[in-house]
Amino acid sequence: MAELLRQVVPLPDGRSCEVVEAGERVGPAIIVHNGTPSAAGIVTAKAEDAVARGLRLISYGRPGYGQSTRNP
């Protein structure tokens, strides 16, 4: 199974954004947007495919979902 790196990134306005990464830590990256509403997440099969191809997937949580701070 592909390893997922989950982190919360601080934003300049004091809020935070949840980010999930899978695959190579360097090299080509693909931003994964899961639609609305959506928290950060990457489907295991897609993560494994990215690893096999030497790619990196990055997903983020929209404001107010998962660990991303709501934007009033």
N, C-alpha and C positions, 0 to 999 in steps of 0.2 A: 504494500500500500504506500502511496506517495505521502510524504510528510507535509503537513500544513503548518505554516508559521502564522500565528495569530497575534496581532499587537494592536495597541491603541495609540494613535499618533496625536500629539497635541497640536491644535490649530492656533494661528496667531490671535484669534479673537477670544481665546480661552476655552472654546469648546474642544471636543475630541472626535476623532474619526477612527472607527474600527477598520482594520485592514487585514486581509488574509492573503498569504502568498503560497504558491506551490511550484515545484520545479526548480530549475537552476537559479542560483542567486545572482548570477551575472549573465549577460547576453540578452538576446531578444526577449521582450516582455509583451504580454497581451493583457489588456485591461478587460476584466469580465464584469459586465453589468447585468444583474439578474432581473431587472425590471422593477416596477413599482407595485406595491411597497416591497422593500428588500433590505435584509441585513447582509453583512458580508458572508460569503460562502462560496465554496468551489466543489462541484460534484466530483466524487472520487475518481470516476472513470475518466473525466477530463483532465484531472491532475496527473493520473498515471500516463495518459497520452502525451501530455506536455513534457513530463520527465523523459519519456522514450524519445522525444524529438529534440531534447536539449533546450526547451523553452521554459519560460517563467510565466505563470498566471498570477494576476493581482486582482483581487476583488475588494470592494469597499462597502461599508454600510451607509445607507442614506441617512440623513439627519433624523434622529428620533427612533431609529431601528437598531436592534442589537446593542452594542456598546457605544454607538455614535450618539453624541449629544444632540438633543433637539435644537432646532434653530427657530427661536421665537420670531 
